């Protein structure tokens, strides 16, 4: 098991409940794929470096976890389906 982190951006046009549901969706997707020690840090609303889907601001969330790298295809497939997630990036922590 290696340490990873995922930074994802949700739309700021979502309600607070929908934002929390989006965060819970990502956490549940990670744990369903076998990730452990899932910890989420909410950064909140920030200006995007460039427009994404004609949006200027995003709701940033950082989640750290431990997982086996072979499950990322399954995780990314589920994240791509969710329309509330504008962008995400998974990186390995050393």
N, CA, C and O atoms as a DFTB+ gen file, in Angstrom:
376 C
 N C O
     1  1       0.851      -1.182       0.000
     2  2       0.000       0.000       0.000
     3  2       0.898       1.247       0.000
     4  3       1.851       1.353       0.771
     5  1       0.560       2.166      -0.879
     6  2       1.313       3.413      -0.983
     7  2       0.419       4.585      -0.627
     8  3      -0.808       4.484      -0.650
     9  1       1.054       5.691      -0.298
    10  2       0.321       6.911       0.043
    11  2       0.027       7.701      -1.223
    12  3       0.909       7.916      -2.055
    13  1      -1.221       8.131      -1.360
    14  2      -1.655       8.932      -2.496
    15  2      -2.489      10.096      -1.982
    16  3      -2.953      10.100      -0.841
    17  1      -2.664      11.070      -2.841
    18  2      -3.620      12.139      -2.553
    19  2      -4.368      12.482      -3.829
    20  3      -3.832      12.399      -4.934
    21  1      -5.602      12.863      -3.645
    22  2      -6.427      13.291      -4.771
    23  2      -6.931      14.701      -4.472
    24  3      -7.519      14.963      -3.423
    25  1      -6.684      15.590      -5.412
    26  2      -7.229      16.945      -5.339
    27  2      -8.342      16.988      -6.373
    28  3      -8.123      16.695      -7.549
    29  1      -9.532      17.355      -5.929
    30  2     -10.631      17.476      -6.883
    31  2     -11.367      18.782      -6.663
    32  3     -11.370      19.345      -5.568
    33  1     -11.989      19.247      -7.731
    34  2     -12.684      20.530      -7.733
    35  2     -14.148      20.277      -8.054
    36  3     -14.479      19.656      -9.065
    37  1     -15.015      20.766      -7.180
    38  2     -16.455      20.695      -7.397
    39  2     -16.959      22.047      -7.873
    40  3     -16.305      23.068      -7.661
    41  1     -18.097      22.055      -8.502
    42  2     -18.708      23.292      -8.955
    43  2     -19.155      24.116      -7.754
    44  3     -19.679      23.564      -6.787
    45  1     -18.953      25.431      -7.808
    46  2     -19.396      26.302      -6.718
    47  2     -20.895      26.576      -6.803
    48  3     -21.469      27.140      -5.871
    49  1     -21.526      26.193      -7.887
    50  2     -22.960      26.407      -8.045
    51  2     -23.784      25.359      -7.294
    52  3     -25.010      25.459      -7.244
    53  1     -23.127      24.365      -6.717
    54  2     -23.822      23.344      -5.945
    55  2     -24.191      23.891      -4.567
    56  3     -23.530      24.791      -4.049
    57  1     -25.241      23.345      -3.987
    58  2     -25.601      23.715      -2.617
    59  2     -24.616      23.046      -1.659
    60  3     -23.854      22.163      -2.055
    61  1     -24.637      23.472      -0.401
    62  2     -23.739      22.880       0.587
    63  2     -23.971      21.383       0.741
    64  3     -23.023      20.616       0.909
    65  1     -25.229      20.972       0.685
    66  2     -25.546      19.551       0.798
    67  2     -24.992      18.767      -0.395
    68  3     -24.480      17.660      -0.232
    69  1     -25.099      19.347      -1.589
    70  2     -24.576      18.688      -2.786
    71  2     -23.056      18.619      -2.760
    72  3     -22.473      17.639      -3.224
    73  1     -22.406      19.650      -2.220
    74  2     -20.944      19.621      -2.086
    75  2     -20.525      18.521      -1.125
    76  3     -19.583      17.777      -1.403
    77  1     -21.222      18.412       0.011
    78  2     -20.911      17.358       0.972
    79  2     -21.180      15.972       0.372
    80  3     -20.448      15.021       0.648
    81  1     -22.217      15.865      -0.436
    82  2     -22.511      14.602      -1.114
    83  2     -21.406      14.260      -2.109
    84  3     -21.053      13.090      -2.255
    85  1     -20.857      15.256      -2.790
    86  2     -19.749      15.032      -3.718
    87  2     -18.492      14.562      -3.002
    88  3     -17.793      13.670      -3.484
    89  1     -18.205      15.160      -1.855
    90  2     -17.058      14.737      -1.047
    91  2     -17.272      13.304      -0.554
    92  3     -16.355      12.484      -0.607
    93  1     -18.475      13.004      -0.077
    94  2     -18.788      11.656       0.400
    95  2     -18.705      10.638      -0.742
    96  3     -18.283       9.502      -0.529
    97  1     -19.108      11.041      -1.955
    98  2     -19.030      10.152      -3.110
    99  2     -17.582       9.746      -3.375
   100  3     -17.294       8.572      -3.608
   101  1     -16.670      10.723      -3.338
   102  2     -15.254      10.429      -3.587
   103  2     -14.707       9.527      -2.483
   104  3     -14.008       8.555      -2.769
   105  1     -15.019       9.840      -1.223
   106  2     -14.542       9.015      -0.112
   107  2     -15.072       7.590      -0.225
   108  3     -14.323       6.634      -0.026
   109  1     -16.346       7.441      -0.540
   110  2     -16.941       6.105      -0.678
   111  2     -16.359       5.341      -1.853
   112  3     -16.174       4.127      -1.774
   113  1     -16.069       6.043      -2.946
   114  2     -15.455       5.412      -4.110
   115  2     -14.068       4.884      -3.760
   116  3     -13.690       3.786      -4.168
   117  1     -13.315       5.674      -3.001
   118  2     -11.970       5.253      -2.606
   119  2     -12.023       4.048      -1.669
   120  3     -11.275       3.088      -1.857
   121  1     -12.889       4.088      -0.671
   122  2     -12.956       2.966       0.273
   123  2     -13.501       1.705      -0.392
   124  3     -13.106       0.597      -0.030
   125  1     -14.406       1.862      -1.361
   126  2     -14.925       0.702      -2.088
   127  2     -13.830       0.042      -2.923
   128  3     -13.883      -1.161      -3.180
   129  1     -12.837       0.828      -3.347
   130  2     -11.732       0.291      -4.140
   131  2     -10.605      -0.234      -3.255
   132  3      -9.560      -0.647      -3.759
   133  1     -10.811      -0.220      -1.935
   134  2      -9.812      -0.791      -1.029
   135  2      -8.878       0.220      -0.395
   136  3      -7.896      -0.174       0.235
   137  1      -9.145       1.502      -0.539
   138  2      -8.294       2.524       0.067
   139  2      -8.506       2.550       1.580
   140  3      -9.612       2.314       2.067
   141  1      -7.441       2.837       2.307
   142  2      -7.515       2.936       3.758
   143  2      -6.994       4.296       4.194
   144  3      -6.380       5.014       3.405
   145  1      -7.237       4.644       5.436
   146  2      -6.782       5.899       6.037
   147  2      -7.179       7.107       5.178
   148  3      -6.346       7.962       4.875
   149  1      -8.433       7.166       4.799
   150  2      -8.948       8.258       3.971
   151  2      -9.173       9.477       4.861
   152  3      -9.968       9.432       5.800
   153  1      -8.465      10.571       4.555
   154  2      -8.590      11.825       5.309
   155  2      -8.859      12.955       4.327
   156  3      -8.152      13.098       3.330
   157  1      -9.873      13.753       4.606
   158  2     -10.290      14.815       3.696
   159  2     -10.062      16.173       4.327
   160  3     -10.363      16.392       5.500
   161  1      -9.523      17.084       3.524
   162  2      -9.298      18.462       3.940
   163  2      -9.987      19.370       2.919
   164  3      -9.646      19.351       1.737
   165  1     -10.946      20.155       3.374
   166  2     -11.699      21.027       2.472
   167  2     -11.023      22.391       2.424
   168  3     -10.847      23.046       3.451
   169  1     -10.648      22.808       1.222
   170  2      -9.992      24.101       1.032
   171  2     -11.001      25.197       0.732
   172  3     -10.699      26.372       0.938
   173  1     -12.173      24.855       0.259
   174  2     -13.228      25.829       0.011
   175  2     -13.187      26.444      -1.376
   176  3     -12.525      25.936      -2.280
   177  1     -13.914      27.556      -1.526
   178  2     -14.029      28.232      -2.825
   179  2     -12.746      28.994      -3.145
   180  3     -12.214      29.723      -2.308
   181  1     -12.264      28.812      -4.364
   182  2     -11.076      29.510      -4.855
   183  2     -11.245      29.799      -6.338
   184  3     -12.018      29.146      -7.039
   185  1     -10.502      30.793      -6.791
   186  2     -10.517      31.140      -8.212
   187  2      -9.682      30.114      -8.973
   188  3      -8.589      29.746      -8.542
   189  1     -10.205      29.659     -10.102
   190  2      -9.494      28.708     -10.950
   191  2      -8.403      29.421     -11.742
   192  3      -8.534      30.604     -12.057
   193  1      -7.343      28.714     -12.061
   194  2      -6.262      29.287     -12.868
   195  2      -6.735      29.565     -14.299
   196  3      -6.258      30.496     -14.948
   197  1      -7.666      28.758     -14.774
   198  2      -8.259      28.939     -16.100
   199  2      -9.686      28.416     -16.040
   200  3      -9.987      27.554     -15.214
   201  1     -10.565      28.912     -16.888
   202  2     -11.965      28.469     -16.838
   203  2     -12.105      26.970     -17.164
   204  3     -11.467      26.455     -18.082
   205  1     -12.941      26.306     -16.397
   206  2     -13.272      24.901     -16.637
   207  2     -14.780      24.837     -16.816
   208  3     -15.535      25.204     -15.915
   209  1     -15.212      24.376     -17.966
   210  2     -16.635      24.306     -18.316
   211  2     -17.308      25.670     -18.094
   212  3     -18.417      25.743     -17.566
   213  1     -16.634      26.730     -18.498
   214  2     -17.097      28.119     -18.417
   215  2     -17.315      28.591     -16.978
   216  3     -18.103      29.505     -16.735
   217  1     -16.624      27.973     -16.036
   218  2     -16.711      28.379     -14.631
   219  2     -15.387      29.000     -14.206
   220  3     -14.320      28.511     -14.577
   221  1     -15.458      30.079     -13.426
   222  2     -14.267      30.809     -13.000
   223  2     -13.794      30.412     -11.600
   224  3     -12.627      30.611     -11.263
   225  1     -14.696      29.849     -10.779
   226  2     -14.369      29.466      -9.405
   227  2     -14.678      27.994      -9.194
   228  3     -15.488      27.402      -9.907
   229  1     -14.008      27.410      -8.188
   230  2     -14.254      26.012      -7.859
   231  2     -14.149      25.776      -6.372
   232  3     -13.571      26.584      -5.645
   233  1     -14.703      24.678      -5.921
   234  2     -14.686      24.254      -4.521
   235  2     -13.635      23.155      -4.402
   236  3     -13.858      22.023      -4.833
   237  1     -12.489      23.495      -3.815
   238  2     -11.343      22.596      -3.766
   239  2     -11.401      21.671      -2.557
   240  3     -11.736      22.091      -1.449
   241  1     -11.068      20.399      -2.792
   242  2     -11.025      19.400      -1.725
   243  2      -9.782      18.525      -1.935
   244  3      -9.511      18.071      -3.047
   245  1      -9.028      18.296      -0.845
   246  2      -7.845      17.438      -0.884
   247  2      -8.107      16.228       0.006
   248  3      -8.485      16.377       1.168
   249  1      -7.905      15.027      -0.541
   250  2      -8.103      13.793       0.210
   251  2      -6.837      12.953       0.115
   252  3      -6.341      12.691      -0.980
   253  1      -6.318      12.535       1.259
   254  2      -5.159      11.646       1.294
   255  2      -5.632      10.246       1.663
   256  3      -6.593      10.082       2.413
   257  1      -4.943       9.233       1.124
   258  2      -5.344       7.850       1.372
   259  2      -4.203       6.913       1.039
   260  3      -3.220       7.309       0.412
   261  1      -4.341       5.662       1.466
   262  2      -3.413       4.604       1.111
   263  2      -4.162       3.605       0.254
   264  3      -5.292       3.226       0.563
   265  1      -3.521       3.182      -0.831
   266  2      -4.206       2.244      -1.725
   267  2      -3.198       1.479      -2.564
   268  3      -2.021       1.831      -2.646
   269  1      -3.697       0.432      -3.175
   270  2      -2.951      -0.326      -4.159
   271  2      -3.163       0.364      -5.506
   272  3      -4.306       0.618      -5.887
   273  1      -2.111       0.665      -6.217
   274  2      -2.198       1.431      -7.452
   275  2      -2.937       0.748      -8.580
   276  3      -3.236       1.392      -9.586
   277  1      -3.242      -0.527      -8.452
   278  2      -3.913      -1.249      -9.539
   279  2      -5.400      -0.928      -9.627
   280  3      -6.031      -1.285     -10.622
   281  1      -5.983      -0.275      -8.638
   282  2      -7.417       0.013      -8.612
   283  2      -7.780       1.382      -9.193
   284  3      -8.954       1.751      -9.196
   285  1      -6.800       2.137      -9.682
   286  2      -7.076       3.507     -10.126
   287  2      -7.965       3.577     -11.356
   288  3      -8.690       4.557     -11.525
   289  1      -7.933       2.583     -12.208
   290  2      -8.804       2.581     -13.377
   291  2     -10.265       2.559     -12.945
   292  3     -11.096       3.280     -13.498
   293  1     -10.567       1.734     -11.964
   294  2     -11.928       1.641     -11.426
   295  2     -12.344       2.964     -10.769
   296  3     -13.467       3.430     -10.961
   297  1     -11.437       3.560      -9.999
   298  2     -11.726       4.825      -9.313
   299  2     -11.966       5.933     -10.331
   300  3     -12.949       6.667     -10.224
   301  1     -11.081       6.063     -11.315
   302  2     -11.194       7.130     -12.307
   303  2     -12.452       6.982     -13.156
   304  3     -13.047       7.985     -13.552
   305  1     -12.861       5.766     -13.438
   306  2     -14.092       5.549     -14.199
   307  2     -15.287       6.123     -13.457
   308  3     -16.137       6.776     -14.063
   309  1     -15.363       5.889     -12.161
   310  2     -16.483       6.393     -11.367
   311  2     -16.415       7.914     -11.207
   312  3     -17.449       8.583     -11.206
   313  1     -15.201       8.464     -11.072
   314  2     -15.069       9.912     -10.927
   315  2     -15.428      10.648     -12.218
   316  3     -15.973      11.750     -12.173
   317  1     -15.127      10.049     -13.352
   318  2     -15.450      10.674     -14.639
   319  2     -16.953      10.741     -14.890
   320  3     -17.419      11.618     -15.616
   321  1     -17.704       9.839     -14.307
   322  2     -19.155       9.807     -14.497
   323  2     -19.849      10.909     -13.707
   324  3     -20.875      11.430     -14.145
   325  1     -19.303      11.270     -12.552
   326  2     -19.923      12.252     -11.671
   327  2     -19.807      13.651     -12.273
   328  3     -18.699      14.147     -12.476
   329  1     -20.939      14.288     -12.557
   330  2     -20.944      15.589     -13.225
   331  2     -20.608      16.750     -12.299
   332  3     -20.277      17.834     -12.781
   333  1     -20.681      16.557     -10.986
   334  2     -20.371      17.648     -10.070
   335  2     -18.868      17.861      -9.922
   336  3     -18.439      18.917      -9.458
   337  1     -18.058      16.867     -10.313
   338  2     -16.597      16.995     -10.242
   339  2     -16.105      17.616     -11.548
   340  3     -16.221      17.021     -12.619
   341  1     -15.553      18.829     -11.435
   342  2     -15.046      19.517     -12.620
   343  2     -13.713      18.936     -13.070
   344  3     -13.490      18.729     -14.263
   345  1     -12.825      18.673     -12.110
   346  2     -11.473      18.222     -12.424
   347  2     -10.939      17.478     -11.210
   348  3     -11.322      17.773     -10.078
   349  1     -10.048      16.508     -11.446
   350  2      -9.384      15.827     -10.348
   351  2      -7.999      15.395     -10.786
   352  3      -7.719      15.269     -11.978
   353  1      -7.127      15.168      -9.797
   354  2      -5.794      14.674     -10.082
   355  2      -5.350      13.801      -8.906
   356  3      -5.444      14.207      -7.748
   357  1      -4.868      12.601      -9.219
   358  2      -4.351      11.692      -8.210
   359  2      -2.841      11.650      -8.344
   360  3      -2.316      11.419      -9.433
   361  1      -2.135      11.874      -7.234
   362  2      -0.667      11.840      -7.245
   363  2      -0.177      10.952      -6.105
   364  3      -0.860      10.775      -5.097
   365  1       1.008      10.404      -6.286
   366  2       1.624       9.548      -5.264
   367  2       2.469      10.404      -4.347
   368  3       3.258      11.223      -4.821
   369  1       2.321      10.234      -3.044
   370  2       3.158      10.916      -2.062
   371  2       4.354      10.035      -1.756
   372  3       4.224       8.821      -1.604
   373  1       5.513      10.652      -1.666
   374  2       6.721       9.885      -1.315
   375  2       6.991       9.936       0.159
   376  3       7.965       9.348       0.629
